[in-house]
Amino acid sequence: MAKRAQPVREDHLERQETADELRERIRVLFKLKNTPDDKTVRMLLSRLEKYRKTGYV
């Protein structure tokens, strides 16, 4: 049973790395001083989506 838990942990770490990379890319894209947290990321992405719908982007 312990052997089956191992890949899940690796996948979680891989997902965490991907999330960190995405946050870093968002930080660079929006020229932020520090890496954004979940709430900030959600707000920025929803703002982008709104702009795309209204035709700004």
N, CA, C and O of each residue as an XYZ file, in Angstrom:
228
protein
N       0.816     -1.196      0.000
C       0.000      0.000      0.000
C       0.865      1.268      0.000
O       0.498      2.278     -0.601
N       1.986      1.205      0.662
C       2.874      2.367      0.692
C       3.466      2.647     -0.683
O       3.769      3.796     -1.004
N       3.630      1.623     -1.486
C       4.194      1.815     -2.825
C       3.245      2.627     -3.707
O       3.689      3.376     -4.577
N       1.949      2.476     -3.482
C       0.984      3.209     -4.303
C       0.925      4.682     -3.925
O       0.523      5.512     -4.741
N       1.314      5.014     -2.719
C       1.266      6.409     -2.275
C       2.425      7.222     -2.840
O       2.342      8.448     -2.914
N       3.492      6.561     -3.235
C       4.686      7.257     -3.706
C       4.440      8.112     -4.963
O       4.786      9.294     -4.953
N       3.860      7.569     -6.035
C       3.661      8.394     -7.243
C       2.773      9.608     -6.989
O       2.968     10.650     -7.616
N       1.816      9.496     -6.095
C       0.931     10.613     -5.789
C       1.739     11.764     -5.218
O       1.527     12.920     -5.584
N       2.666     11.451     -4.322
C       3.491     12.482     -3.712
C       4.358     13.162     -4.767
O       4.483     14.387     -4.776
N       4.961     12.363     -5.660
C       5.794     12.937     -6.721
C       4.956     13.833     -7.627
O       5.395     14.915     -8.018
N       3.756     13.382     -7.955
C       2.868     14.169     -8.806
C       2.502     15.482     -8.118
O       2.435     16.532     -8.757
N       2.266     15.410     -6.812
C       1.930     16.627     -6.060
C       3.097     17.612     -6.089
O       2.895     18.813     -6.270
N       4.318     17.105     -5.912
C       5.493     17.976     -5.951
C       5.657     18.594     -7.332
O       5.992     19.772     -7.461
N       5.417     17.790     -8.360
C       5.528     18.284     -9.735
C       4.495     19.377     -9.994
O       4.793     20.395    -10.618
N       3.272     19.150     -9.502
C       2.221     20.152     -9.655
C       2.577     21.432     -8.910
O       2.301     22.534     -9.383
N       3.200     21.274     -7.731
C       3.607     22.440     -6.943
C       4.655     23.251     -7.704
O       4.606     24.481     -7.719
N       5.617     22.545     -8.344
C       6.639     23.233     -9.136
C       5.993     23.995    -10.287
O       6.352     25.140    -10.559
N       5.037     23.357    -10.963
C       4.354     24.002    -12.079
C       3.602     25.241    -11.601
O       3.624     26.277    -12.265
N       2.938     25.137    -10.455
C       2.209     26.283     -9.903
C       3.171     27.423     -9.580
O       2.870     28.590     -9.830
N       4.330     27.075     -9.023
C       5.321     28.108     -8.704
C       5.839     28.778     -9.968
O       6.029     29.994    -10.000
N       6.070     27.971    -11.025
C       6.528     28.539    -12.297
C       5.478     29.487    -12.866
O       5.806     30.571    -13.347
N       4.224     29.074    -12.810
C       3.147     29.920    -13.331
C       3.045     31.225    -12.550
O       2.846     32.290    -13.134
N       3.183     31.140    -11.228
C       3.141     32.366    -10.421
C       4.282     33.296    -10.785
O       4.114     34.514    -10.846
N       5.455     32.703    -11.027
C       6.611     33.520    -11.398
C       6.363     34.196    -12.748
O       6.690     35.370    -12.926
N       5.782     33.452    -13.703
C       5.481     34.033    -15.020
C       4.453     35.150    -14.901
O       4.555     36.167    -15.588
N       3.457     34.963    -14.029
C       2.453     36.010    -13.815
C       3.104     37.236    -13.190
O       2.780     38.369    -13.544
N       4.031     36.999    -12.251
C       4.736     38.114    -11.602
C       5.485     38.941    -12.643
O       5.443     40.171    -12.615
N       6.171     38.261    -13.560
C       6.930     38.961    -14.600
C       5.977     39.671    -15.557
O       6.213     40.816    -15.943
N       4.902     38.986    -15.937
C       3.942     39.537    -16.891
C       3.325     40.835    -16.380
O       3.194     41.800    -17.132
N       2.949     40.860    -15.116
C       2.305     42.043    -14.549
C       3.291     42.984    -13.870
O       2.889     43.970    -13.252
N       4.595     42.677    -13.987
C       5.662     43.510    -13.404
C       5.457     43.723    -11.902
O       5.582     44.839    -11.397
N       5.141     42.632    -11.200
C       4.949     42.721     -9.756
C       6.290     42.580     -9.042
O       7.210     41.937     -9.547
N       6.387     43.192     -7.856
C       7.647     43.126     -7.097
C       7.857     41.764     -6.453
O       8.975     41.250     -6.440
N       6.785     41.171     -5.915
C       6.926     39.858     -5.295
C       5.916     38.878     -5.882
O       4.938     39.278     -6.512
N       6.167     37.596     -5.667
C       5.339     36.544     -6.237
C       3.923     36.624     -5.669
O       3.750     36.692     -4.452
N       2.910     36.617     -6.535
C       1.523     36.762     -6.071
C       1.012     35.515     -5.359
O       1.459     34.405     -5.645
N       0.082     35.697     -4.440
C      -0.554     34.564     -3.789
C      -1.795     34.158     -4.593
O      -2.109     34.769     -5.614
N      -2.496     33.115     -4.119
C      -3.646     32.575     -4.854
C      -4.700     33.633     -5.151
O      -5.208     33.715     -6.269
N      -5.026     34.443     -4.147
C      -6.083     35.441     -4.300
C      -5.715     36.462     -5.377
O      -6.548     36.822     -6.209
N      -4.465     36.925     -5.356
C      -4.005     37.911     -6.337
C      -4.017     37.317     -7.737
O      -4.437     37.968     -8.693
N      -3.550     36.068     -7.852
C      -3.522     35.400     -9.154
C      -4.930     35.300     -9.718
O      -5.159     35.602    -10.890
N      -5.882     34.872     -8.875
C      -7.263     34.744     -9.328
C      -7.815     36.082     -9.792
O      -8.503     36.156    -10.810
N      -7.515     37.136     -9.048
C      -8.008     38.470     -9.384
C      -7.425     38.936    -10.719
O      -8.146     39.459    -11.569
N      -6.117     38.743    -10.897
C      -5.479     39.183    -12.136
C      -6.013     38.417    -13.343
O      -6.261     39.003    -14.397
N      -6.189     37.106    -13.186
C      -6.689     36.302    -14.299
C      -8.127     36.662    -14.641
O      -8.490     36.699    -15.817
N      -8.955     36.927    -13.631
C     -10.338     37.313    -13.924
C     -10.372     38.676    -14.599
O     -11.217     38.921    -15.461
N      -9.463     39.563    -14.214
C      -9.389     40.874    -14.861
C      -8.995     40.714    -16.333
O      -9.551     41.378    -17.208
N      -8.028     39.824    -16.593
C      -7.622     39.561    -17.977
C      -8.788     39.024    -18.791
O      -9.011     39.436    -19.929
N      -9.533     38.092    -18.186
C     -10.677     37.492    -18.871
C     -11.716     38.565    -19.200
O     -12.291     38.564    -20.289
N     -11.953     39.470    -18.267
C     -12.919     40.554    -18.483
C     -12.460     41.450    -19.634
O     -13.257     41.811    -20.500
N     -11.170     41.808    -19.639
C     -10.641     42.647    -20.707
C     -10.751     41.963    -22.060
O     -11.053     42.605    -23.066
N     -10.504     40.653    -22.079
C     -10.585     39.916    -23.338
C     -12.014     39.937    -23.873
O     -12.227     40.090    -25.075
N     -13.000     39.781    -22.971
C     -14.404     39.783    -23.391
C     -14.831     41.150    -23.909
O     -15.604     41.234    -24.864
N     -14.339     42.218    -23.293
C     -14.756     43.558    -23.697
C     -13.956     44.087    -24.881
O     -14.315     45.111    -25.462
N     -12.879     43.399    -25.242
C     -12.143     43.774    -26.448
C     -10.908     44.615    -26.236
O     -10.355     45.139    -27.203
N     -10.451     44.764    -24.987
C      -9.230     45.535    -24.751
C      -7.983     44.781    -25.179
O      -7.006     45.383    -25.626
N      -8.020     43.449    -25.038
C      -6.824     42.648    -25.332
C      -7.001     41.966    -26.669
O      -6.112     41.239    -27.114
